[in-house]
Amino acid sequence: QHEQHGHAQHGGGRGVQAAVTIWLGILIDAVPESFVMGILVNTASRGTLLAFVVGVFLANFPEAMSSAGTMRLHGMRRRVILVMWASITLMTGLGAFGGATIFPPGSKDDPVIQKVIAGIEGLCGGAMLCMIANTVLPEAFEQGGNVTGMSTLLGFLVAVAVSVAA
């Protein structure tokens, strides 16, 4: 084994590649998602904001833990992993600040702003779906087998139920 670019060479490149892809997917999703959080601070009820923040946390935390664990398992340095995840945390905070600043209270009343917000929310959903379809589902099917599809459906239905109830 030898060190190269912060990775120990293990031959398990597919695992670390999948973990980094998950990190990248969460990064791509986190920026517009955090913008939406900032927008919701000024435009939504506390209950809606809380439901969104909890939903984002519950969606991203297991993926992040799995990804970080896989990175470490395949020899990435702990410091590199921590910097990667800290960068997402920082960018999420900046995105929320930006959303709250750019979309002040009352701005959602403008039809043009409504379309911009819908576009940002659509980007969030698209980024998350892309990352899930390319990385999470294949790995989940590989490790979990046929139960993966039913588990995905049940998770989706729970998310819809929570969304309708909120």
Salt bridges, closest charged atoms under 4 A:
GLU3 OE1 - ARG77 NE 3.54
GLU142 OE1 - ARG14 NH1 3.50
